[in-house]
Amino acid sequence: MKAYQQAFGLRIRQLRDQQGYTQEELAHRAGIHVTYLSGIERGVRNPSLKSIRALARALGVRVGKLFAFESCSPQSA
């Protein structure tokens, strides 16, 4: 499970970087705390569906796009 959390976090960071957002800006747009977002990106937090939906909206993507891990291959599943 940890590998999926890490891959998800990498995907969030990748999309955030593509948008040119800082962690602070994305956290504000999503209505979550910046330390929580940092934990998600580092793969140490397991975000709720509510947080996942908020992140997708803040990034302007569909929820499914957050789970496109092919460019962020997890070390082990």
Beta strands, then each sheet from edge to edge (+ up, - down):
end
